[in-house]
Amino acid sequence: MERREAGGSAMPRYEYHCEACNRKVTLRLSVTQHEKARPACPKCGSKKLTQLISSFLTQTSRKA
């Protein structure tokens, strides 16, 4: 189950491959952050990230 950030909206998760340290990293970024900023690898700090195509999950209300 995805936890919601303060403010009530869930942040999308983006998966990247870091070319510098050869790791797969998952970052939680707002759509604006994803579009504007070039994210850095949380492991090594490199900005040599390639975005991976990944699946997504959505949460809907349950019917009683």
Secondary structure, 3 states (H helix, E strand, C coil): CCCCCCCCCCCCEEEEEECCCCEEEEEECCHHHHHHCCCCCCCCCCCCEEECCCCCCCCCCCCC
